Structure formats: C-alpha cells, structure tokens
Amino acid sequence: MDIRRKIQEARHLTPTEQQLGQVVLALGDRLQTCSIKELSQMASVSIATVHRFCKKLGIDGFKQLKVELARSDTASARAQSVDINFPFMTGETAATILPHMRALYDETLADTLQLLDAEALDRAAELLDRARRIDIYTQSHNLFPAQMFFERLLSSGIEATCHERDERQIRRVLASDEHDVAVMISYSGLNPHLRRLIPLLAQQKVPVVFIGTPAGARRNPGLDVYLSVSDREDLQGRITQFASHIAVQFVLDALFSCLFARRYSACETFLERALPYASLPGIDQA
C-alpha cells in the first residue's frame, strides 16, 4: 500500500503518533530536507516516537520513510494523466476519449489493487464458501454489478439472493442467521438504508463482508471483512460513477473467482449439468 495511505488509514497509532503522521503529510516534499531531529521538533514529539512511528508503518526508519514518501510522490505524479471525475471535456471525440477511458480503467484498477488486501479477500471467500446462502445488500447503481455477481453465483450452483426493494432486504436479514453471510456494497458507507441493516445483521449473528472505500469502512466499524476499492471518485462532482463502478465490479469478480477456485470441481460439475438447459438454441450449429 502507498505510504501516504498507510499513514492515513493506520488504526494502531497512538494520539502522539497520529499527530506526527499529520505533520509528515502536511510537510509534503519539504520532509526530504528535514533531519529526524527537525521533524521531531516540528511535531513536538521525541526522536524515539519517530522511530516507533516508522516501525508501526512497517519501514526500517526515518531514511526509509523519506524514500517511501518520494516514491509515493513519483507514483502520484504519474497517476495524474486523467481526471477520474471528468475524464473528457466538451467537444472531444472518440480519438481522445478512448485513451482517456483506458487511463481511467488502468488507474482505477491500479489504485484498487493498492488498497485491496489479498488476505482479506481470502477470508471473505472462506466465509462465502462456508455459508448456507449468500445475501447481497446494496442500492442504486451498485445493483448492476451486484446482480452480475448474483447471476454468477447462481450459474455456479451457489445459493444466493440479491433483492432490490428495501422491504425484501429487511425481511431477508430477519430470516438469516449465523449460517448465512451478507455481502454489503456501499462505496461511501453513507447509505442510510444499508446502515440500518448492519445492527439487524449483528442481531441475527450474520457475518458481513463490506465492499467500499476505506472511508466507508471507517464509518461502519466492527464488521467481519473489509474489501477496499479505489476512493478517488468524488461523491457528487463527477460526470457519472465511472471509477466506482469499475472498482466494485473488479472486487466482486475477484471475490467470485476466489470462491469458485475453492469449489472448482463442484461448480464445474454444476455448469456442465446446467449447460443443456441454459445454452442458446442452435448454438451447436453456429
């Protein structure tokens, strides 16, 4: 994960270390000219605190912190090739829009890979593998990738639901228990209906896999697994949900793939059994 994100998302820092992290981020490239003593004085912390701060971030020391921050700045400069929220402007044609959209896809996926924890993805797949039924909870535009995920589960012989209406979602939660698993999709974590479902899921002892931005995860603590997506898209200042759709779709595809890999033989057998009933008429002659 990018070092700046590590500092922003770290949950195990003391208040003093958090204060130091804020100073490090505020200094930007000016940190490169600072000594460890100068940094400790600016942040009003001890030199020992700087060393502990670096260790908690998984880096060797202050010099390595400088290296990681310089690397982050270089990567950030490279990533400014497209505006995630407004990837094209009025009057542009396919000749320029196509490379802009390609860059948007590339940067969104690269950003999501930085945030997505492979171990968390494996834990989520394990929860889904053990579940009697997988219930998907989301709203609005996220219903489109959610429905695709749902169809892929069904086509592989895996019990699942993906209700659109609020009332059906609530009833599904109340009919669930610890043998089921909930996959909750909310980019920002602000959706009021989904936030109402969380205490109900806890009441029913249903494990929850949350898919959304790191900020969305912080707004909804205490769930079982968090799968993070790129968070560079503005919630309102944008043409449409290009980046969030791409990121959510990618994480769902990765989650499905990890689950399928765990059940490969059973899923493959089901696909073969269903093929005569699901194939298009005349496909053998095509």
LOTORKE-482494 format. One record per residue (C-alpha): residue number from 0; x, y, z. Coordinates in steps of 0.001 Angstrom, whole numbers. Layout:
residues N
PT   i       X       Y       Z
PT NUM       X       Y       Z
...
This chain:
residues 286
PT   i       X       Y       Z
PT   0       0       0       0
PT   1    1148    3546    -738
PT   2    2899    5055    2314
PT   3     587    8077    2445
PT   4   -2428    5779    2507
PT   5    -759    3723    5233
PT   6    -401    6834    7369
PT   7   -3971    7989    6655
PT   8   -5560    4575    7253
PT   9   -3421    3335   10182
PT  10   -5652    2377   13116
PT  11   -2977    1277   15597
PT  12   -1224    4617   16150
PT  13   -1225    6441   19480
PT  14   -2550   10044   19567
PT  15    1057   11306   19575
PT  16    1909    9144   16561
PT  17   -1235   10320   14772
PT  18    -100   13902   15378
PT  19    3296   13019   13890
PT  20    1597   11443   10873
PT  21    -405   14608   10231
PT  22    2792   16673   10299
PT  23    4529   14261    7895
PT  24    1628   14502    5432
PT  25    1388   18286    5775
PT  26    5100   18757    5073
PT  27    4894   17001    1711
PT  28    8150   17110    -249
PT  29    9650   19522    2326
PT  30   10236   16490    4543
PT  31   13066   15448    2211
PT  32   15236   18314    3535
PT  33   14445   17661    7214
PT  34   16550   15743    9701
PT  35   14899   13411   12177
PT  36   15614   15944   14927
PT  37   13960   18759   12947
PT  38   10885   16600   12289
PT  39   10562   15646   15952
PT  40   10743   19329   16934
PT  41    8136   20381   14351
PT  42    5771   17630   15513
PT  43    6540   18194   19224
PT  44    7440   14532   19710
PT  45   10579   12658   20713
PT  46   13018   11081   18260
PT  47   12063    7710   19785
PT  48    8446    8392   18759
PT  49    9572    8917   15156
PT  50   11330    5528   15238
PT  51    8244    3816   16714
PT  52    6047    5522   14110
PT  53    8212    4163   11286
PT  54    8247     679   12793
PT  55    4447     596   13054
PT  56    4246    1501    9366
PT  57    6455   -1479    8568
PT  58    9518     504    7462
PT  59   13081     438    8786
PT  60   13496    4039    9909
PT  61   13376    7727    9060
PT  62   15576    7402    5962
PT  63   13313    4677    4587
PT  64   10282    6868    5371
PT  65   11783    9569    3141
PT  66   12393    7022     364
PT  67    8813    5719     543
PT  68    7366    9243     502
PT  69    9500   10178   -2528
PT  70    8310    7008   -4269
PT  71    4713    7920   -3435
PT  72    5164   11408   -4899
PT  73    6580    9942   -8127
PT  74    3705    7476   -8454
PT  75    1174   10220   -7732
PT  76    2669   12419  -10452
PT  77    2380    9563  -12954
PT  78   -1250    8967  -11926
PT  79   -2394   12455  -12935
PT  80   -2823   11508  -16604
PT  81   -6635   11530  -16382
PT  82   -9253   13274  -14265
PT  83  -11197   10426  -12646
PT  84  -14329   12559  -12269
PT  85  -14197   14354  -15641
PT  86  -12163   12107  -17974
PT  87  -13193   14052  -21087
PT  88  -14349   17554  -21922
PT  89  -16955   19095  -24195
PT  90  -16284   18684  -27902
PT  91  -13899   15735  -27558
PT  92  -14241   12850  -29996
PT  93  -13502    9140  -29871
PT  94   -9862    9742  -30816
PT  95   -9174   11399  -27438
PT  96  -11960    9897  -25312
PT  97  -10787    6307  -25873
PT  98   -7281    6792  -24405
PT  99   -8749    8823  -21530
PT 100  -11143    5995  -20673
PT 101   -8343    3444  -20956
PT 102   -6304    5533  -18490
PT 103   -9309    5782  -16156
PT 104   -9640    1975  -16132
PT 105   -5891    1461  -15638
PT 106   -5599    3951  -12792
PT 107   -8763    2798  -11024
PT 108   -7658    -838  -11102
PT 109   -4103      19  -10015
PT 110   -5479    2107   -7144
PT 111   -7860    -675   -6082
PT 112   -5042   -3233   -6133
PT 113   -3084    -935   -3800
PT 114   -5982    -909   -1334
PT 115   -7324   -4462   -1649
PT 116   -5834   -6842     921
PT 117   -5303  -10323    -571
PT 118   -5606  -11957    2854
PT 119   -8920  -10180    3447
PT 120  -10126  -11415      57
PT 121   -9235  -15000    1029
PT 122  -11058  -14593    4363
PT 123  -14134  -13290    2538
PT 124  -14044  -16236     119
PT 125  -13794  -18615    3080
PT 126  -16862  -17042    4717
PT 127  -18811  -17354    1469
PT 128  -17640  -20937     995
PT 129  -18919  -21952    4445
PT 130  -22243  -20132    4105
PT 131  -25583  -21796    3522
PT 132  -26680  -18768    1493
PT 133  -25012  -15570     279
PT 134  -27218  -12478     566
PT 135  -26141   -9352   -1329
PT 136  -27246   -5968       8
PT 137  -26833   -2754   -1965
PT 138  -28794       4   -3709
PT 139  -28796    2389   -6644
PT 140  -26141    1965   -9370
PT 141  -24306    -701   -7352
PT 142  -27222   -3029   -8064
PT 143  -25840   -3575  -11580
PT 144  -22508   -5176  -10587
PT 145  -24273   -6827   -7631
PT 146  -26786   -8503   -9953
PT 147  -23946   -9740  -12164
PT 148  -22232  -11227   -9092
PT 149  -25542  -12814   -8076
PT 150  -26041  -14357  -11538
PT 151  -22521  -15785  -11491
PT 152  -23154  -17382   -8105
PT 153  -26404  -18956   -9300
PT 154  -24826  -20161  -12537
PT 155  -22221  -21986  -10429
PT 156  -24813  -23692   -8225
PT 157  -24300  -21410   -5217
PT 158  -27345  -20311   -3187
PT 159  -27689  -16525   -3221
PT 160  -30146  -13616   -3131
PT 161  -29966  -10017   -4336
PT 162  -33211   -8184   -3598
PT 163  -33715   -4642   -4885
PT 164  -36550   -3494   -2605
PT 165  -35769   -2261     914
PT 166  -38591   -4292    2481
PT 167  -37356   -7540     936
PT 168  -33827   -6849    2106
PT 169  -35029   -6262    5674
PT 170  -37109   -9453    5660
PT 171  -34177  -11402    4244
PT 172  -31978  -10141    7094
PT 173  -34572  -11126    9702
PT 174  -34773  -14625    8180
PT 175  -30974  -15043    8247
PT 176  -28657  -16448   10897
PT 177  -25020  -17313   11531
PT 178  -25104  -19960    8779
PT 179  -25607  -17277    6106
PT 180  -23289  -14461    5016
PT 181  -24053  -10901    3903
PT 182  -22125   -9093    1172
PT 183  -22759   -5366    1622
PT 184  -21752   -2933   -1139
PT 185  -21598     788    -369
PT 186  -18914    2989   -1947
PT 187  -19105    5731     681
PT 188  -20655    3752    3534
PT 189  -23223    6529    3931
PT 190  -26348    4840    2547
PT 191  -28925    5184    5367
PT 192  -30854    2018    4473
PT 193  -27738    -155    4445
PT 194  -26558    1388    7712
PT 195  -29912     404    9248
PT 196  -29314   -3185    8161
PT 197  -25970   -3507    9963
PT 198  -27359   -3705   13542
PT 199  -30041   -6128   12322
PT 200  -27369   -8354   10779
PT 201  -25438   -8216   14058
PT 202  -28621   -9109   15952
PT 203  -29050  -12155   13685
PT 204  -25323  -13021   14066
PT 205  -24796  -12872   10294
PT 206  -21154  -12420    9168
PT 207  -20733   -9343    6931
PT 208  -18301   -8719    4070
PT 209  -18198   -4972    3352
PT 210  -17131   -3691     -85
PT 211  -16439      51    -260
PT 212  -13845    2766     222
PT 213  -11591    2917    3303
PT 214  -13693    5880    4485
PT 215  -16817    3730    4116
PT 216  -15164    1044    6225
PT 217  -14310    3551    8969
PT 218  -17926    4738    9028
PT 219  -19108    1164    9633
PT 220  -16708    -482   12110
PT 221  -16929   -3942   13620
PT 222  -17805   -5985   10521
PT 223  -16093   -9267    9659
PT 224  -14167   -8481    6461
PT 225  -13492   -5254    4555
PT 226  -12643   -5276     838
PT 227  -11468   -1816    -188
PT 228  -11951    -115   -3556
PT 229  -10368    2974   -5135
PT 230  -11579    6121   -3383
PT 231  -10552    8832   -5869
PT 232  -14045    9431   -7259
PT 233  -15921   12440   -5890
PT 234  -19354   11615   -4475
PT 235  -21024   14499   -6346
PT 236  -18572   16364   -8588
PT 237  -18378   13894  -11482
PT 238  -19935   13022  -14834
PT 239  -21091    9611  -13578
PT 240  -19868    6675  -11480
PT 241  -17154    5507  -13880
PT 242  -14417    4705  -11349
PT 243  -16583    3376   -8516
PT 244  -18393    1008  -10900
PT 245  -15096    -316  -12289
PT 246  -13621    -782   -8811
PT 247  -16675   -2532   -7335
PT 248  -17019   -4781  -10393
PT 249  -13346   -5755  -10140
PT 250  -13571   -6643   -6440
PT 251  -16741   -8688   -6999
PT 252  -15103  -10514   -9916
PT 253  -12062  -11246   -7742
PT 254  -14272  -12454   -4872
PT 255  -16257  -14727   -7188
PT 256  -13033  -16128   -8657
PT 257  -11611  -16902   -5202
PT 258  -14862  -18626   -4191
PT 259  -15080  -20588   -7463
PT 260  -11460  -21730   -7030
PT 261  -12341  -23157   -3606
PT 262  -15293  -25092   -5083
PT 263  -13852  -25659   -8546
PT 264  -14929  -29272   -9026
PT 265  -18481  -28800   -7685
PT 266  -19021  -25551   -9623
PT 267  -17664  -27053  -12838
PT 268  -19956  -30067  -12464
PT 269  -22971  -27789  -11948
PT 270  -22080  -25700  -15003
PT 271  -21923  -28850  -17120
PT 272  -25274  -30103  -15753
PT 273  -26953  -26763  -16443
PT 274  -25493  -26278  -19911
PT 275  -28140  -28277  -21851
PT 276  -30894  -26170  -20264
PT 277  -29164  -22791  -20437
PT 278  -27483  -22855  -23858
PT 279  -28893  -20855  -26774
PT 280  -30991  -22746  -29361
PT 281  -28942  -23747  -32384
PT 282  -25606  -22907  -30777
PT 283  -24174  -26279  -31873
PT 284  -24756  -25297  -35490
PT 285  -23238  -21831  -35111
